Amino acid sequence: MIVEKWDLKKNVKFSELFDFRMARYSDLNSIMEFIRRFWSPNHILGNDKDFFLYEHGNCDGTINFIIAVNRITKEIVCIQGFIPYSRQKHVLHICGVMSKTHPNNKVPLLGVETMSRMLHLLRPVTYCGIGTNPATMLPLVKRFFKRHTGVMPHYYMLNKNLETFEIAVPNLHKETVLVAREKKHLGSFELIQDFSDVVSLINLIKTSDNLPFKSLQYLKRRYFENPIHRYKVYRLRNGAGQPISLFVTREVCLNNSRILHWVDYIGEIDNIRKSQNAFEALMLQERYEYIDCLCEGIHENLFYSIGFNRKEHDGKTIIPSYFAPFVQRNIKIHFEKSDPNLIIFGGDADADRPSTH
């Protein structure tokens, strides 16, 4: 969808006022300045050029941002970032990130038009965004793009062997109520040491259709070459010792305590059930306060079956979402997605990207 006209009485078109195009390396300094001025002066994409190019740069000299440039002043007036999961058109998934319009802009719906140009240019099969502003952008994507929106469910498994918690604030009375689980067909985790192991495994693992397709190049760059975060990728073996899925995790250390984010998954969704004691064993072995997971699109009963609880955002148990800086309270993370059945995790889009420089 391209809106194109913004003033029907004057018959003025967006294209007459703005040049919508894919950004190039020559636009990098201007985009970073735009982010510092109109998004946040301390945002990592406005201050760290190397990280910006890691996150959005391409080897052909383009940058994964669609920009709207005023045809008269030649200034950038709107930016729309995105992250592609592959270069294969027939399975292309993209995530929208950082949509921002110049605060002095007087043209209605310029941000919607810029997003529309991005979708028209890339024509993704599926699309998602995590952290969508519920007051500004979320109503627009629902109206103009028919997005499915809501709050990301947040699941967690507390370490019941600990008496004190530095990061979580558990409602211990409630947490003593455990969900009954069957202990059969159990699997075990094995830490992957090198990306070559992922390459050899990927064709052996069946992946659910509702998970967005992620290329090997994306997985390598995202989880094995990240310049800031260090990820731990585990293969799950079933009771017969066969590898059946991959779990991507990231440790967070704070106040002399540690937790583990489960941020991504590759495999058949039902195989998650076989991880029920693997997570518990890992948590006890590493003495994590808890293991948590942001995930939308999987029924909560599956998480209950492996010993996770679902966080009540307005409840007494606090499982933080923000760590840089650390905010010890429950925070709602909003999402948008093109397909109601699409499954997204906390590692999708830019939800697990550092924000401050």
Disulfide bonds with the S-S distance in Angstrom:
none
